[in-house]
């Protein structure tokens, strides 16, 4: 009587290795690209924070039209009813080590990495709201 051996054949093992190779080849590029997606999400989060802070402080200014005012423990100077470029980063919560903040005249820029920024430009008149822009090339 012949003893029956159990185990995988060489063909079965090769098929498993090929399938695992195909899965790895399709999954690895997805994981490599996640850091860029995270930086883009960080810029979009900063944009949302700036828009929310501008809208909330504008509402407070409409109720009590004096400048400066304290909002969430931050002194905010208003220009045409909206925060000026020097105040917006602090009141929106972007004045953290996560962002590099720079202010030039009427524009505040929050930078995640080079070519990955969000900008706030204070309004030029009382009837025009501030402008916001993002740059996400080479993030």
FITORFI-842100 format. One record per residue: residue number from 1; residue in three letters; x negated, y, z of N, C-alpha, C, O, CB in turn. Coordinates in steps of 0.02 Angstrom, whole numbers, plus 50000, padded with zeros to 5 digits. Glycine has a CB too. Layout:
 pos code  n_c1  n_c2  n_c3 ca_c1 ca_c2 ca_c3  c_c1  c_c2  c_c3  o_c1  o_c2  o_c3 cb_c1 cb_c2 cb_c3
 NUM  ALA     X     Y     Z     X     Y     Z     X     Y     Z     X     Y     Z     X     Y     Z
...
//
This chain:
 pos code  n_c1  n_c2  n_c3 ca_c1 ca_c2 ca_c3  c_c1  c_c2  c_c3  o_c1  o_c2  o_c3 cb_c1 cb_c2 cb_c3
   1  UNK 49960 49942 50000 50000 50000 50000 49956 50063 50000 49906 50067 50036 50047 49999 50059
   2  UNK 49976 50111 49959 49937 50171 49951 49964 50225 49998 50024 50234 50004 49939 50196 49878
   3  UNK 49918 50259 50031 49937 50312 50077 49952 50376 50038 49912 50396 49995 49881 50324 50130
   4  UNK 50010 50408 50051 50029 50468 50015 49999 50528 50050 50007 50537 50110 50106 50474 50009
   5  UNK 49964 50570 50011 49933 50630 50039 49979 50689 50025 50013 50693 49974 49863 50643 50009
   6  UNK 49980 50735 50074 50021 50795 50064 49975 50856 50061 49920 50856 50089 50073 50802 50120
   7  UNK 50000 50908 50028 49961 50970 50020 49980 51004 49956 50025 50983 49920 49885 50956 50022
   8  UNK 49946 51058 49942 49960 51096 49881 49913 51075 49826 49855 51058 49838 49953 51171 49895
   9  UNK 49938 51077 49766 49895 51063 49709 49858 51126 49690 49875 51181 49713 49937 51037 49648
  10  UNK 49808 51119 49650 49768 51176 49628 49811 51225 49588 49801 51286 49594 49708 51151 49585
  11  UNK 49856 51201 49548 49901 51244 49509 49945 51286 49555 49955 51345 49542 49945 51202 49461
  12  UNK 49971 51256 49606 50014 51293 49653 49974 51348 49689 49999 51403 49697 50045 51245 49705
  13  UNK 49913 51333 49709 49872 51383 49742 49854 51441 49696 49855 51499 49717 49808 51351 49768
  14  UNK 49839 51425 49633 49823 51478 49584 49885 51521 49572 49878 51582 49566 49799 51447 49518
  15  UNK 49944 51491 49569 50005 51530 49558 50017 51578 49616 50036 51635 49605 50066 51482 49550
  16  UNK 50006 51556 49677 50015 51600 49736 49965 51657 49734 49983 51714 49749 50007 51559 49802
  17  UNK 49903 51644 49718 49852 51697 49714 49869 51747 49660 49861 51808 49671 49782 51666 49701
  18  UNK 49893 51725 49603 49912 51771 49550 49971 51814 49571 49971 51874 49559 49930 51731 49486
  19  UNK 50021 51785 49603 50079 51824 49626 50057 51876 49678 50079 51933 49675 50132 51777 49657
  20  UNK 50014 51857 49725 49989 51904 49775 49949 51960 49742 49954 52018 49763 49947 51868 49827
  21  UNK 49910 51944 49692 49872 51995 49655 49917 52045 49621 49903 52105 49622 49827 51962 49604
  22  UNK 49970 52021 49590 50018 52066 49557 50052 52111 49607 50059 52171 49595 50071 52025 49517
  23  UNK 50073 52084 49664 50105 52124 49716 50057 52177 49743 50077 52234 49754 50129 52079 49773
  24  UNK 49995 52158 49754 49946 52206 49780 49932 52261 49729 49925 52319 49748 49880 52169 49798
  25  UNK 49928 52244 49665 49914 52293 49614 49970 52345 49607 49957 52402 49590 49903 52259 49547
  26  UNK 50032 52325 49622 50087 52373 49618 50097 52411 49683 50122 52468 49681 50151 52337 49600
  27  UNK 50078 52384 49740 50090 52416 49804 50034 52464 49824 50049 52515 49856 50097 52363 49858
  28  UNK 49972 52451 49807 49916 52493 49829 49922 52565 49804 49911 52611 49843 49851 52463 49805
  29  UNK 49939 52578 49741 49945 52648 49719 49998 52687 49758 49991 52747 49768 49961 52651 49646
  30  UNK 50051 52654 49780 50103 52688 49820 50074 52712 49886 50088 52768 49907 50162 52640 49832
  31  UNK 50034 52671 49920 50005 52690 49984 49951 52742 49977 49942 52784 50021 49978 52629 50019
  32  UNK 49914 52741 49923 49861 52790 49912 49891 52859 49903 49860 52908 49924 49819 52770 49851
  33  UNK 49948 52866 49872 49979 52930 49856 50017 52961 49914 50043 53017 49906 50023 52922 49797
  34  UNK 50024 52928 49970 50064 52953 50025 50036 53017 50056 50075 53058 50080 50071 52900 50078
  35  UNK 49971 53026 50056 49942 53086 50087 49962 53148 50048 49975 53200 50078 49866 53081 50091
  36  UNK 49965 53144 49982 49986 53202 49941 50060 53217 49955 50079 53275 49962 49975 53187 49865
  37  UNK 50101 53165 49959 50172 53174 49975 50180 53207 50043 50224 53248 50052 50209 53107 49972
  38  UNK 50138 53188 50091 50143 53217 50158 50125 53291 50157 50158 53331 50191 50096 53180 50206
  39  UNK 50074 53310 50119 50056 53381 50114 50111 53422 50080 50125 53478 50100 49990 53390 50076
  40  UNK 50143 53393 50028 50198 53428 49995 50257 53435 50043 50289 53487 50044 50220 53390 49931
  41  UNK 50271 53383 50081 50325 53387 50131 50310 53440 50184 50355 53474 50208 50337 53319 50164
  42  UNK 50246 53447 50202 50227 53497 50251 50238 53567 50224 50259 53612 50261 50154 53487 50271
  43  UNK 50223 53578 50160 50235 53644 50129 50310 53657 50127 50332 53713 50142 50205 53647 50057
  44  UNK 50350 53608 50109 50422 53617 50106 50452 53630 50175 50499 53668 50182 50456 53556 50074
  45  UNK 50424 53598 50226 50446 53611 50295 50430 53682 50315 50470 53715 50348 50415 53560 50343
  46  UNK 50371 53705 50297 50352 53775 50312 50399 53824 50277 50418 53875 50305 50279 53788 50292
  47  UNK 50417 53808 50215 50463 53851 50178 50530 53854 50214 50559 53909 50220 50473 53824 50106
  48  UNK 50556 53798 50236 50619 53797 50273 50615 53836 50338 50662 53871 50357 50639 53726 50287
  49  UNK 50558 53830 50373 50549 53867 50436 50548 53942 50423 50578 53980 50461 50484 53845 50471
  50  UNK 50515 53963 50370 50512 54035 50354 50581 54062 50336 50601 54115 50359 50463 54047 50296
  51  UNK 50618 54024 50294 50685 54047 50274 50732 54051 50335 50770 54098 50341 50714 53999 50221
  52  UNK 50729 54001 50378 50772 54001 50437 50754 54058 50484 50799 54093 50508 50765 53934 50475
  53  UNK 50690 54069 50496 50669 54123 50541 50688 54191 50512 50710 54235 50549 50593 54120 50553
  54  UNK 50680 54200 50447 50699 54263 50416 50774 54275 50422 50795 54331 50436 50678 54264 50342
  55  UNK 50814 54224 50411 50887 54231 50415 50910 54245 50486 50953 54287 50498 50921 54168 50388
  56  UNK 50881 54208 50535 50902 54218 50604 50882 54287 50631 50921 54320 50665 50873 54164 50649
  57  UNK 50821 54308 50616 50799 54373 50640 50837 54429 50605 50851 54481 50635 50724 54382 50630
  58  UNK 50854 54419 50542 50894 54469 50505 50962 54476 50537 50988 54532 50544 50901 54449 50431
  59  UNK 50992 54422 50557 51056 54424 50592 51052 54462 50657 51095 54502 50674 51082 54353 50605
  60  UNK 50998 54450 50695 50988 54486 50758 50978 54560 50744 51002 54602 50782 50928 54457 50797
  61  UNK 50943 54576 50691 50932 54646 50674 50997 54681 50654 51008 54739 50671 50881 54652 50616
  62  UNK 51041 54644 50619 51105 54674 50600 51148 54690 50661 51186 54739 50660 51143 54627 50553
  63  UNK 51144 54650 50714 51181 54662 50775 51150 54720 50814 51186 54762 50841 51182 54599 50819
  64  UNK 51084 54723 50815 51048 54775 50853 50992 54802 50810 50936 54776 50813 51020 54746 50921
  65  UNK 51005 54853 50769 50955 54875 50720 50899 54919 50748 50894 54978 50732 50990 54913 50665
  66  UNK 50858 54889 50790 50798 54924 50815 50737 54881 50801 50742 54820 50795 50805 54939 50892
  67  UNK 50680 54913 50796 50618 54877 50783 50564 54906 50828 50559 54967 50833 50598 54881 50708
  68  UNK 50525 54866 50861 50523 54793 50862 50573 54764 50912 50600 54799 50955 50453 54769 50880
  69  UNK 50586 54699 50905 50629 54661 50951 50593 54597 50970 50548 54574 50935 50698 54646 50918
  70  UNK 50613 54570 51026 50585 54506 51048 50633 54451 51027 50693 54454 51042 50572 54504 51125
  71  UNK 50607 54401 50992 50646 54345 50967 50609 54281 50984 50554 54270 50960 50660 54351 50891
  72  UNK 50640 54239 51025 50608 54176 51046 50540 54188 51078 50493 54149 51068 50601 54129 50985
  73  UNK 50534 54242 51116 50471 54258 51149 50418 54290 51105 50362 54299 51127 50443 54197 51178
  74  UNK 50436 54306 51044 50389 54336 50996 50413 54407 50979 50471 54417 50964 50382 54293 50932
  75  UNK 50367 54455 50982 50384 54523 50962 50386 54526 50886 50336 54511 50853 50334 54575 50990
  76  UNK 50443 54546 50858 50453 54547 50786 50462 54620 50764 50505 54655 50790 50514 54504 50764
  77  UNK 50421 54641 50716 50428 54707 50686 50467 54698 50622 50451 54654 50581 50358 54741 50673
  78  UNK 50518 54738 50612 50562 54731 50554 50545 54782 50500 50527 54839 50514 50634 54739 50575
  79  UNK 50551 54760 50438 50545 54803 50379 50606 54789 50337 50616 54733 50313 50478 54789 50339
  80  UNK 50647 54840 50327 50709 54833 50289 50754 54778 50315 50788 54744 50277 50693 54820 50216
  81  UNK 50754 54769 50381 50799 54721 50413 50772 54650 50418 50805 54607 50447 50861 54719 50376
  82  UNK 50713 54637 50393 50683 54571 50396 50614 54576 50430 50585 54630 50432 50676 54539 50324
  83  UNK 50588 54520 50455 50522 54522 50487 50468 54544 50438 50470 54527 50379 50505 54454 50517
  84  UNK 50420 54582 50464 50364 54600 50421 50317 54540 50413 50324 54490 50447 50325 54661 50450
  85  UNK 50270 54546 50367 50225 54490 50352 50182 54469 50411 50164 54411 50418 50179 54509 50294
  86  UNK 50167 54517 50456 50126 54500 50514 50164 54463 50568 50134 54427 50608 50096 54564 50543
  87  UNK 50230 54470 50570 50271 54438 50622 50301 54371 50603 50315 54330 50646 50327 54484 50641
  88  UNK 50310 54359 50539 50350 54300 50517 50317 54234 50536 50353 54186 50552 50360 54303 50442
  89  UNK 50251 54229 50534 50219 54164 50550 50232 54144 50622 50247 54086 50636 50143 54168 50537
  90  UNK 50226 54192 50668 50236 54176 50739 50308 54158 50754 50322 54110 50789 50214 54234 50782
  91  UNK 50355 54197 50726 50426 54185 50742 50452 54121 50708 50500 54092 50732 50468 54244 50721
  92  UNK 50422 54100 50654 50444 54039 50620 50410 53976 50646 50427 53921 50626 50431 54046 50546
  93  UNK 50361 53984 50691 50327 53927 50719 50269 53901 50678 50245 53846 50690 50375 53872 50729
  94  UNK 50246 53940 50630 50191 53917 50587 50123 53937 50614 50072 53916 50587 50200 53944 50517
  95  UNK 50121 53977 50666 50057 53999 50694 50028 53943 50738 50021 53951 50798 50065 54065 50735
  96  UNK 50012 53888 50706 49984 53830 50741 49921 53808 50703 49909 53832 50647 50036 53770 50745
  97  UNK 49881 53765 50732 49821 53741 50696 49836 53701 50633 49791 53687 50593 49780 53698 50743
  98  UNK 49900 53682 50623 49918 53644 50563 49915 53686 50499 49908 53659 50444 49987 53616 50571
  99  UNK 49919 53752 50506 49920 53797 50449 49866 53850 50457 49852 53871 50513 49989 53829 50440
 100  UNK 49838 53871 50401 49793 53929 50401 49835 53988 50378 49859 53989 50322 49730 53917 50355
 101  UNK 49843 54037 50421 49886 54095 50407 49843 54153 50386 49793 54169 50418 49929 54113 50468
 102  UNK 49862 54185 50331 49828 54247 50309 49881 54297 50288 49931 54280 50257 49778 54233 50251
 103  UNK 49869 54360 50307 49915 54414 50290 49877 54466 50250 49824 54490 50271 49947 54445 50354
 104  UNK 49906 54484 50193 49876 54536 50151 49931 54585 50131 49972 54570 50088 49842 54505 50088
 105  UNK 49932 54642 50164 49983 54692 50149 50052 54667 50168 50067 54657 50227 49982 54710 50076
 106  UNK 50095 54659 50119 50165 54639 50131 50176 54564 50121 50233 54541 50119 50211 54678 50085
 107  UNK 50123 54525 50114 50129 54453 50101 50092 54412 50153 50035 54427 50171 50101 54437 50031
 108  UNK 50125 54360 50177 50096 54312 50224 50091 54245 50187 50139 54224 50155 50138 54305 50290
 109  UNK 50033 54214 50192 50023 54149 50161 50004 54098 50214 49959 54109 50254 49968 54153 50106
 110  UNK 50039 54041 50213 50022 53984 50257 49994 53929 50212 50027 53907 50166 50086 53959 50297
 111  UNK 49933 53909 50226 49898 53860 50185 49890 53794 50222 49868 53792 50279 49829 53887 50164
 112  UNK 49909 53739 50187 49897 53672 50214 49827 53650 50194 49785 53636 50237 49951 53621 50188
 113  UNK 49814 53647 50129 49748 53638 50099 49746 53683 50039 49797 53713 50021 49735 53562 50080
 114  UNK 49689 53689 50007 49683 53733 49948 49735 53714 49896 49747 53655 49884 49613 53729 49918
 115  UNK 49766 53763 49865 49818 53754 49815 49879 53717 49842 49913 53681 49805 49791 53716 49755
 116  UNK 49892 53725 49905 49949 53693 49938 49974 53743 49990 49960 53736 50050 49931 53623 49970
 117  UNK 50013 53793 49967 50030 53850 50010 50104 53869 50003 50138 53849 49957 49987 53910 49993
 118  UNK 50126 53909 50052 50191 53940 50050 50180 54014 50067 50141 54030 50111 50243 53906 50101
 119  UNK 50214 54059 50030 50206 54130 50042 50272 54163 50058 50325 54142 50034 50173 54164 49982
 120  UNK 50268 54215 50099 50326 54256 50118 50307 54328 50101 50255 54353 50122 50344 54249 50195
 121  UNK 50349 54361 50061 50338 54431 50045 50396 54470 50073 50454 54458 50056 50331 54441 49968
 122  UNK 50381 54518 50117 50434 54556 50149 50472 54598 50097 50444 54615 50045 50404 54602 50204
 123  UNK 50535 54613 50111 50576 54649 50062 50551 54721 50051 50524 54753 50096 50649 54650 50085
 124  UNK 50562 54745 49990 50541 54813 49973 50596 54864 49985 50582 54923 49993 50518 54816 49901
 125  UNK 50659 54841 49986 50715 54885 50001 50763 54849 50048 50757 54789 50059 50751 54907 49936
 126  UNK 50810 54886 50075 50858 54857 50122 50909 54812 50089 50943 54773 50123 50894 54912 50159
 127  UNK 50916 54816 50022 50966 54775 49989 50937 54713 49955 50973 54671 49928 51003 54816 49937
 128  UNK 50870 54707 49957 50837 54650 49926 50808 54606 49982 50770 54631 50023 50780 54673 49876
 129  UNK 50824 54541 49983 50797 54497 50035 50723 54482 50022 50697 54497 49968 50837 54431 50039
 130  UNK 50688 54454 50071 50619 54436 50059 50613 54381 50007 50661 54346 49993 50586 54414 50125
 131  UNK 50553 54373 49980 50543 54320 49930 50497 54267 49960 50453 54281 50001 50512 54348 49864
 132  UNK 50510 54206 49939 50472 54148 49962 50446 54111 49901 50480 54108 49849 50516 54101 50007
 133  UNK 50387 54084 49906 50359 54046 49850 50314 53990 49877 50282 53997 49929 50319 54092 49802
 134  UNK 50313 53934 49841 50268 53879 49859 50221 53866 49802 50238 53877 49743 50307 53816 49878
 135  UNK 50162 53842 49819 50113 53820 49770 50091 53751 49791 50063 53742 49845 50051 53870 49765
 136  UNK 50105 53701 49749 50089 53632 49767 50047 53597 49714 50050 53536 49707 50153 53592 49779
 137  UNK 50007 53635 49677 49963 53603 49628 49901 53578 49665 49874 53613 49709 49943 53653 49571
 138  UNK 49878 53520 49649 49820 53489 49681 49826 53485 49757 49778 53495 49793 49758 53528 49663
 139  UNK 49885 53469 49780 49897 53465 49852 49858 53407 49882 49862 53395 49942 49971 53456 49867
//
